[in-house]
Structures are given as C-alpha cells and as structure tokens.
Amino acid sequence: GYLVSKNAVWRNIRPVINLEKCVGCLQCYLYCPDGVIFKENNKVGVDYNFCKGCGICKKICKLNAIEMEAEK
C-alpha cells in the first residue's frame, strides 16, 4: 500500500460546485487528477479532505458551475 495524506492543510483555494448550474455531465470527475469528485443524486460533490485545489475541474466545466473560492 501507499500513504495517503490529507491535503486541506496547504490548499489555499478550493472548488465550489453550483448545484443549480451543474447538470451532472461528470467532465470534472473524469479530469480530476486526484479523483476527489463524486456523483450523488445526479450532481457532483468534492471530497475536500483530499482535493489539492488545482482548478482543473473549473477549467473543464463548460457550464461555469464551478468556482474557485479562497480557503477560510
């Protein structure tokens, strides 16, 4: 096995999904390098424990349903 560490401690921005705009096309899921996007009730969610905040999901979303927000 390999070690998996949580990334939230050093991430400074994170993706926030606008569920009103999201149609569940799963492009963000397919392109996420960390595999932290999941589908739930035809919409997507993010496992923030392991998200690195790279922003690829935002770039790939054609509906602009993902915004990058500063970590609080």
Contacts in CASP RR format, 6 or more apart in sequence:
PFRMAT RR
TARGET T0000
AUTHOR 0000-0000-0000
METHOD contacts of the structure
MODEL  1
GYLVSKNAVWRNIRPVINLEKCVGCLQCYLYCPDGVIFKENNKVGVDYNF
CKGCGICKKICKLNAIEMEAEK
4 50 0 8 1.000
6 49 0 8 1.000
6 50 0 8 1.000
7 34 0 8 1.000
7 49 0 8 1.000
7 50 0 8 1.000
7 51 0 8 1.000
7 52 0 8 1.000
7 53 0 8 1.000
8 48 0 8 1.000
8 49 0 8 1.000
8 51 0 8 1.000
8 71 0 8 1.000
11 51 0 8 1.000
11 52 0 8 1.000
11 53 0 8 1.000
11 71 0 8 1.000
12 70 0 8 1.000
12 71 0 8 1.000
13 53 0 8 1.000
13 55 0 8 1.000
13 68 0 8 1.000
13 69 0 8 1.000
13 70 0 8 1.000
13 71 0 8 1.000
14 46 0 8 1.000
14 48 0 8 1.000
14 51 0 8 1.000
14 53 0 8 1.000
14 68 0 8 1.000
14 69 0 8 1.000
14 71 0 8 1.000
15 28 0 8 1.000
15 46 0 8 1.000
15 51 0 8 1.000
15 53 0 8 1.000
15 55 0 8 1.000
15 57 0 8 1.000
15 58 0 8 1.000
15 66 0 8 1.000
15 67 0 8 1.000
15 68 0 8 1.000
15 69 0 8 1.000
16 46 0 8 1.000
16 66 0 8 1.000
16 67 0 8 1.000
16 68 0 8 1.000
16 69 0 8 1.000
17 28 0 8 1.000
17 43 0 8 1.000
17 44 0 8 1.000
17 45 0 8 1.000
17 46 0 8 1.000
17 65 0 8 1.000
17 66 0 8 1.000
18 64 0 8 1.000
18 65 0 8 1.000
18 66 0 8 1.000
18 67 0 8 1.000
19 43 0 8 1.000
19 65 0 8 1.000
21 63 0 8 1.000
21 64 0 8 1.000
21 65 0 8 1.000
22 43 0 8 1.000
22 44 0 8 1.000
22 63 0 8 1.000
22 65 0 8 1.000
23 63 0 8 1.000
23 65 0 8 1.000
24 39 0 8 1.000
24 42 0 8 1.000
24 43 0 8 1.000
24 44 0 8 1.000
25 62 0 8 1.000
25 63 0 8 1.000
26 39 0 8 1.000
26 44 0 8 1.000
27 60 0 8 1.000
27 61 0 8 1.000
27 62 0 8 1.000
28 37 0 8 1.000
28 44 0 8 1.000
28 56 0 8 1.000
28 57 0 8 1.000
28 60 0 8 1.000
28 61 0 8 1.000
28 66 0 8 1.000
29 35 0 8 1.000
29 37 0 8 1.000
29 38 0 8 1.000
29 39 0 8 1.000
29 44 0 8 1.000
31 56 0 8 1.000
31 57 0 8 1.000
31 60 0 8 1.000
32 56 0 8 1.000
32 57 0 8 1.000
33 52 0 8 1.000
33 54 0 8 1.000
33 56 0 8 1.000
34 50 0 8 1.000
34 51 0 8 1.000
34 52 0 8 1.000
34 54 0 8 1.000
35 50 0 8 1.000
36 46 0 8 1.000
36 47 0 8 1.000
36 48 0 8 1.000
36 49 0 8 1.000
36 50 0 8 1.000
36 51 0 8 1.000
37 44 0 8 1.000
37 45 0 8 1.000
37 46 0 8 1.000
37 47 0 8 1.000
37 57 0 8 1.000
38 44 0 8 1.000
38 45 0 8 1.000
38 46 0 8 1.000
38 47 0 8 1.000
39 45 0 8 1.000
46 57 0 8 1.000
53 68 0 8 1.000
55 66 0 8 1.000
55 68 0 8 1.000
57 66 0 8 1.000
58 66 0 8 1.000
58 67 0 8 1.000
58 68 0 8 1.000
END
